[in-house]
Structures are given as structure tokens and as C-alpha cells.
Amino acid sequence: MTTTSDDIARLRSWIEATPPHRMVFFGGAGVSTESGIPDFRSPDGLYSQQYDVPPETLISHAYFEQHPATFFRFYFDRMVARDAQPNRAHRKLAELERAGIVSAVATQNIDGLHQKAGSENVYELHGSVLRNHCTGCGRAFTLDQTIAAHEQAADGVPRCDACGSIIKPDVVLYGETLDEQVLIQAVSAIRRADLLLVAGTSLVVYPAAGLIDYFSGSHLVIVNKSPTPRDRAADLCIAASIGDALDF
């Protein structure tokens, strides 16, 4: 897959010609790499690093329940980027929403950077590190409160100061189901879209990857540095970073 300046120019022309509120963006980990957050499946990604336990196991619901201390050590070391800032892709998408072009952002990311950049209609398919809750009494905790509880605990497991139960991040772990309401809202937005821009995702993690099956609009564009299993269905594939593709 070779990208030319004409490909990026075509994407930009399609964005500019999209009817009001008819563009939807669907993104994955590659959207946040310019913010210093590693993705999963690239050569330098999380899954390419060596751990005693595979990352897929470390961030599973079963492992969280059975080995919470190891889970949280990995989670806070590798999955929480407390100081990360929105990059040019996040900012451009927020700008396009304010301009009345982008109607929604569906993201597999848990970093909250789309909202931090100013996007308002964001469907977080895999949850967010910014939200946490007590598994016992249900009390809500901010990220800062959860980090403080993690740092204060002798074993590193954050616990509720009211009931003593473990505080769990509101992120979807392996073995857990996606929030049905969020999924329904994302599907509804994609069904209504005229332009669906997919970026920074390998399109191999389901059910999120299956969202593009609900698109029946004019243009499906995939922006990813490496090929995806769904490239043949796209009207345009761009082998570049989404930051470069949206740098206008």
C-alpha cells in the first residue's frame, strides 16, 4: 500500500464536501502514538515487548481478579499516561466537530484525549482510565484518587477508603463485554454517516472492528501505517499517520 499526496488531498476534499454532521471517525491506539502512548501491535507496540505473562492475559478480567497486584503494576506502568496531551489528530477532529462536519468519534482508546482536545460526542468503546469505581460499594473515583490509593497501598492494589474493596478502572478488560449502550450509539452514528474515517487500528479486535460493517455511506477511508484485513472494502487506504492525513 503506497500513499501519495493525491490520496491525502482526496481525503481532504471528501471531508470538505461531506454534508453537515455526516462524518464519523473511528480510531484505535495509533491515534494516540503521537501523544507518546504506545500502540499494541506495531513493532514497538505493547504486544511486541517481552513480559513473563502475555499482555492479553495481564489485562484480562480473570487476571485482574486472581492477581490484582501484578495487574495494577502493569496497568499503571504501561496503560496509564497521566500527563499525555492531545496531538494534532485529536485537535483536528475536535475542530471538525465544531465546524459541524464530524458528528461523532468512536474510539477504542481509553486515554480521554479526544475529550481533552475538545470533542464532545465521543463513544469510548473500551472505557476510560479517567473513570474508576469501587467493586464493593460502587463509589466513583477519579484517576488521581485511584493513583493515590495505588501509591499508598503496600501491595499496590487501590482500595476504597469507605469499604475496603478494590477500585477497578472503568476499562473493558479481555473477557468482559462492551457497554451495550455505547455500542448502540456508535452503530447508530455510523449508520447515518456519509463519510467514515477509520484510523490507527488494526481492525482485528472484535466486536469493535465489526463496526464498519454498519456503514453504507459514500466513502470509507482507512488510514493506518500497516495493512488491515478490511482494506479491500475501503474506497481509499492511506499508509500514513492520522496526524499527517489530517494536517490541514
Secondary structure, DSSP 8 states (H G I E B T S, - for coil): ----HHHHHHHHHHHHHS-TT-EEEEE-GGGSGGGT---SSSTTSGGGS--SS-HHHHTBHHHHHH-HHHHHHHIIIII--TT----HHHHHHHHHHHTT-EEEEEES--S-HHHHHT--SEEETTEEEEEEEETTT--EEEHHHHHHHHHHSTTS--B-TTT--BEEEEE--BTS---HHHHHHHHHHHHH-SEEEEES--S-STTGGGGGGG--SSEEEEE-SS--TTGGG-SEEE-S-HHHHT--
